[in-house]
Amino acid sequence: MARYKQWRVFTAVLLVAAMAIAVFALLKPQQHVKPVAPTKVAPDNAWVAPEINNDSSLAPETKTLLLYGEELITHTAKYFGPKGIVSNTSNGMNCQNCHLDAGRKSWGNNFGAVAANYPRFNPRAGRLQTIYGRINDCFQRSLNGHPVETATREMQAMFAYIAWLGRTVALNSKPVGSGVEKIAFINRAASPDSGKLVYAAKCAVCHGKSGGGLLTATGMEYAYPPLWGANSYNTGAGLYRLSGFAGFVKNNMPYLQATHSSPLLTISQAWDVAAFVNTQPRPSYDQQNDWKDIKRKPFDFPFGPYADTFSQQQHKYGPFQAFAMVKK
């Protein structure tokens, strides 16, 4: 049995490697052409995303594929939403609603570290996960939809774009400003009631009093995404955990106003508004196959059973310092 499992993992790695090599071959710089260095200034010494149009080493077909991948991340709903021109696969949100600026923004849940760290073991799934699998996780959870076939041009374009963004990042490393920041704990439980006040003052003007977001004039995608309700992310999404949501809004919200170096929310406000938003109704996700090894569950995973003695209420809202103390 052990040899069979090893054979399955080995076969999966070979399959993923073959597909990745085909895409990465397109991304290989042509000889005698030096890649153009990024021109953006990085705040807080954070990772800076490269610009496709500044990379003169790209072959025309490669550039076309990358630009399509960027377009799909930016306007996902146009292609996969309820009125999508490719399929009706998702809830109408765009990938960049969670991965700001098409996954390029430092401290904005960017894609900088993805190519350097995949394939990798995913403890939630309990198996090796590829970039393709990670993309489909987002389609099923954050976009509350269905997987995209790996062989399609759309999936290959998204894969190529993500791989190209992180092509200069060292293997198994995470640049400063990648992903979502793990912000400090507060010395109490996060308060949905206090968060409701934060939401009304800081968030409702864009996302609406009822959290339903704001559609663009075409009605195909959201200018400001729904934070709860039928068209929002489901209970299996990463942002449904308070630490992810709090770290995301602390550095990025209100949108186009807050930055990592100049936040507009306090740490307490970030935790509280996360608690409020994630207390609101949203689609549920069947997580019976998630976290089979319950000892690996994150401290703020809001569904039991747990390997510790803390309540489900404390796992969802905190206070969380106690979890850190137990691990020491």
Stockholm file with secondary structure:
# STOCKHOLM 1.0

chainA/1-328         MARYKQWRVFTAVLLVAAMAIAVFALLKPQQHVKPVAPTKVAPDNAWVAPEINNDSSLAPETKTLLLYGEELITHTAKYFGPKGIVSNTSNGMNCQNCHLDAGRKSWGNNFGAVAANYPRFNPRAGRLQTIYGRINDCFQRSLNGHPVETATREMQAMFAYIAWLGRTVALNSKPVGSGVEKIAFINRAASPDSGKLVYAAKCAVCHGKSGGGLLTATGMEYAYPPLWGANSYNTGAGLYRLSGFAGFVKNNMPYLQATHSSPLLTISQAWDVAAFVNTQPRPSYDQQNDWKDIKRKPFDFPFGPYADTFSQQQHKYGPFQAFAMVKK
#=GR chainA/1-328 SS CHHHHHHHHHHHHHHHHHHHHHHHHHHSCCTTCCCCCCCSCCGGGCCCCCCGGGCTTCCHHHHHHHHHHHHHHHSHHHHHSTTCSSCCCSCSCCGGGTSHHHHTSTTSSBSTTHHHHCSEEETTTTEEECHHHHHHHHHHTTSCSCCCCTTSHHHHHHHHHHHHHTTTSCTTCCCTTCBCCCCCCCSSCCCHHHHHHHIIIIIHHHHCTTSCCEECTTSSSEEECCSSSTTSCCTTSGGGSHHHHHHHHHHHCSTTTCCSSSCSSCHHHHHHHHHHHTTSCCCCCCCTTSCSSGGGCCTTCCSSCCSSSCCHHHHHHCCCHHHHHHHC
#=GC SS_cons         CHHHHHHHHHHHHHHHHHHHHHHHHHHSCCTTCCCCCCCSCCGGGCCCCCCGGGCTTCCHHHHHHHHHHHHHHHSHHHHHSTTCSSCCCSCSCCGGGTSHHHHTSTTSSBSTTHHHHCSEEETTTTEEECHHHHHHHHHHTTSCSCCCCTTSHHHHHHHHHHHHHTTTSCTTCCCTTCBCCCCCCCSSCCCHHHHHHHIIIIIHHHHCTTSCCEECTTSSSEEECCSSSTTSCCTTSGGGSHHHHHHHHHHHCSTTTCCSSSCSSCHHHHHHHHHHHTTSCCCCCCCTTSCSSGGGCCTTCCSSCCSSSCCHHHHHHCCCHHHHHHHC
//
